[in-house]
Amino acid sequence: MKATTQAWISAARPRTLPLSISGILVGSSYAYLDIAFAKAGFPQSLLEIINVHLEFNWWIPVLALITTLALQILSNFANDYGDGVKGTDNEDRIGPMRAIQSGIITPQHLKKVILITALITLIFAVLLIYVSLGMEQLLISLFYLLLGIAAIWAAIKYTVGDNAYGYRGLGDVFVFIFFGPVSVVGVYFLITQHIKPELLLPSISVGLLSTAVLNLNNMRDLESDRKVGKNTLPVKIGMDKSKKLHYAMVLVAMICMMVFNALILKDTGTSTLNLLVFLPVLAFVPLAVHLSVVYRNSSAVLLDPELKKVALSTFFMALLCVLSVGILS
């Protein structure tokens, strides 16, 4: 019983969960800040100008967090199932042993749990949409419902099926889109009923850092993936180019966050207190050390610990966004 419980916990991959909710934290934080600015009568506040409902509904970020966690667990279960039945998770793979690979959980049992998790995810997504938009904005609600269904599809089709997009080097694109703009901008709109173009900058930061985690994972598994025909981006372009891509993603993520913070500072004034808007940039200090490790690395095995560093640094950046907003508002 204990071994089975541990296998299910392992299949859910708890270490991926903080990363999955980073975009929700970032988007919710800046929605809260803009609502606070509007209430304070900041002339720069678009929310005040367009006269939207200026109340922060805490149920929206809470339900968004639950939906995102359920979606991530679904993705992890589906990933385990897809790689397990295809034989991708084998003795050549670096990293922790997966559930099907261990033999403790059968593919049939995991498939049933995937379907149940997908249903639970859909229920929370519908509840989130209803609480945020109600029935008054039917077209937008339908759009978000389709977006939720697309996210569930993407979570499952990453490794499951004959045309799994993760086996064609497209996983990076989907991770960037759903972890970045969809997560950050999506929850911001649900809270404020407004689209803020500048918010693309932190959404790009979260999306790129999330993609960097996947890129590291695929660099680590490059040789084993190549043997089984899993054509991830590192398999297609090689280790050297994958490393350069990794450096670029982290650096562009830092630049985007700095520019966005500078835009907030421009609106609030350059007082000492307002300089704390740059707190999220501190998360890139450990990432600078991380880039040095990746640069010097010549063994795929040594890349495994780096996944946690990037994932936790991204989550740390999201928490610093929450903290800086709490101070500024």
N, C-alpha and C positions, 0 to 999 in steps of 0.2 A: 504493500500500500504506500509506504513512504517513498519507494523508488518511483512508483507511478506518479505520485503527486509532484515529485521533483522533476520528472520528465515533462509533465504538463507545464510547470512553471518555466522550465528551460525552453519549451517550445514557444511560450509567450514572449520570451526574450526581454525580461524586465529592463535590461540596460538600454534598450532602444526607446523606451517610453518617454524619458525626459526630452529627448530630441524631438519626438513627434508632436509634443505640445508647445514647443518653443514659439512657433508661429502664432498660435492662439494667444499666448501671453503677450507677445509683441504687439499684435493688432489690437488686443483689448486694452493694453496700456495706453497706447496713443489715442484710442477712441475716448478713454477716460480723460486724458489730458486735454483734448480738443473740446470736450463737453465742459470741463472746468474753465477753460479759457473763455468759452462762449458765455458761461454764466457770470464770469468776472468782467465781461464787457470789453474784451480785447478787440480792438478794431480790425485786427488781422484775421479774426476767427470767421471762417467761411460758414461754420455751423450757425452762427448768430445771424449772418447775412441772409442765408436761405431759410431761416426761421424753422428749423426742424425741432422735433421733440427733444428737449435737452435734459432728459433723465437717463441716468445710466442704469440699465436693467441688468442686475447681477446674474439673473438666471441665464442670460444669453452666453456669457463666457463660461459659466459652469457647465451648461449643456454642451457647449462647443468642446470643452475639454474632455467630457465623458465620451462624446461621439468620436473625437480624434483618437482617444486611447483605445476605444473599441475597434476602430478602423485599423490602428497599428497592430493590435493583437491579431486581428483577422489576417492582415498582411503577413505577419510572422508565421501564423499557422499554415497559410497557403504556401508560403515560401518553403517551409519545412516539407509540406506534402509534395509540392512540385519537384523539388530537388531530390526528395527521397524516392519517389516512384521512378524518376528518370535515372537514378543511380549516380547523380552528381555528388551527393554526400557519400563519400567513400573514404577508404583509408588514406588516400592521397591528400585529402582536404585538411587544411590547417585551421585550427580553431576548435571550439567546443563541439562535442558530438551532438548531432541532432536527434530528435525524438524517434523518427522512423529508422534512422541509421542505427540507433541503439537497440531496436527491436522491442522496446518496452511498450510503445504505442503502435498499433497497426494502421496502415493506410486507410482502411475502411472506417475505423473509429475516428481518426483525425478528419476524414472527409465529412462525417456527420457533424462534428464539432464546428467545422468551417461553415457549414450551412446555418447552424444555430447562431454562431457569432455574427454572420452576415445579416441575419434577421434582426438580431438585437441592435446592431449598428444602424440598420435602416429605421428601426423604431425610434431610436434616440435622434437620428437625423430629422425625421418628420416632426418630432416634438420640438426640436431646436427651431426648425423653420416656422412652426405654428406660433411658438412663443415670440419669435422675432418679428414675423411679418403678418401673422394672422391670415384671415381670408380676404382682407381688404385689398391686398396687393397680390392678386392671384397669379399674374404672369411672372412676377419676380419669384414668388414662392415655387412655381413650377420649374423655373430656371434652377433654383437652388436644389430642388428635388432631383432634377436630372443630373446636377453636379454631384449630389450625394451618391446617386446610383453609379455614376461614372467613377467615383472614387472607390466604391466597393468593387466594381469591375476591375479597376486598375490594381487594387490590392490582391485580387485573386489571380489575374492573368499575368502577373509578373513572372511566375515560374510554372503555372498550371496550364496544361493543354499543349497541343502540337505547335501552336503559334504564339507561345509565351514570349512577350516582348523583351523580357529580361535576357533571353537567350539570343537576342538580335542586337544587343548593345543599345537598347532604347530605355533602359531602366533609369539612366541618369536624367533624361528629359522629363519623365513622369515624376520622379522624386523632386526635381526642381520646381515644377509647376504646382504640385499638390502641397508640398511642404513650405513653399515660398509664397507666391502671389495668391493662390487659392486660400491658403490658411490665414495669412496676415490681412490681406485686403478683404477677403470674404467675411471674416468675423468683424472687422471694422465697419463694413457696410451694414451688417445685421444689427449692430449696436447704434450706429449714427444715422442710418438710412441715407448715407452720403458717400460718394467716392472721392477720395483725396489722391490726386495723381502722385504727389510727393511720397506717398506711402509705398510706392513701388520700390523705393530705395531700400528700406529695411526689409521688405519682402524678398528682394533680390539677395540681400545678405543672408537671411535665414535659408533661402532656397539653395544658394551656392554652398553654404557650410554643410547642409544636409546632403547635398550631392557629393561633397568632398568625403563624407563618411562612407557613402556607397563606393566611391572611387577607390578609397583605401581598402575596403573589403574586397573589391574585385582585383586590386593589385596583389593583395595577399594571396588570393586564390587563383592567380593567373594561370599557373602551370596545370593545376588540377582541372580548372574550367576548360582549358584548351584541349585536354585529353578527352573530355566527354562531350565536346562540341558546344559548350556554352560560350557563345561569342560575345562576351561583355566588351565594353569599350577598351579596357586595357589589353584584352586578347587581340583586338583589332589593330590597335595603334602601338602596342608594345609598352614596356615598363618605363623607358626614358621619357617618351612623350606623355605618358600618364602622370609621371611625376611633375612635368612642366605644367600640365593642365591643373594639377592639384595646387601648385604654388599660385597659379593665376586665380583660381577660384577663391582661395583664402584672401589674397591681396585685394581682389575686386570687392569681396564681401566687406572688408575693412574700410575701403574707400567709400562705398555706398553708405555705410553706417555713419561715417564721419561727416559726409556731405549732408545727410539728413539731420544729424544733430546740429550742424552748423545752421541749417535753415530754421530749426526751432529757436536756436540762440538769437538769430537775427530778429525773430518775431518778439522774443521776450526781453531782449536787452542784455548787454554783456556785463551783468553784475557777477560778483564772485559766486553767489548762490546759483545763478543760472548756468554757470560753467559746469555744474554737476550734470547737465544734460549729456555730457560726453562720457559719463560713467560706463555705458555699454562698451565703449572702445577698450576698456581694461581687459575685456575677455580675450582680446587678440594678443595679449602679452604671452600667455602660455602657448598660443598658437604659433607665435614666432619661434619659440623653442621647438615646437613640434615640427615646423618646416625644416629646421636645421637637422633634426633626427631623420626625417624622410630623405633629405638630401644626401646624408652620409650613409644611408642604409643600403646594404647590398644583399640582404637576406629577407625573403618574403615573411618568414616566421616572425621577425622582429617588428613587422608592421601591425600585428594583431593588437598590441597594447595601445597603439596610436589611435585606433578607432574610438576607444573610450575617451581619450583626451579631446578629440574634436567634438564628439557628441556632447560631452559635459561642458566644454567651452561654449558651445552654441546655447545650451540651456542656461549657463552662467550669464551669457549676454542677454538672454531674455529676462532673467531675474533682475539684472542691472537696469533693464528698461523699466521694469515694474518699480524698482527702487527710485530711479531718477524721476519718474512721473509722480510718484508719491511725494517726493520732496518739492517738485515744481508746482504741484497743484495744491 
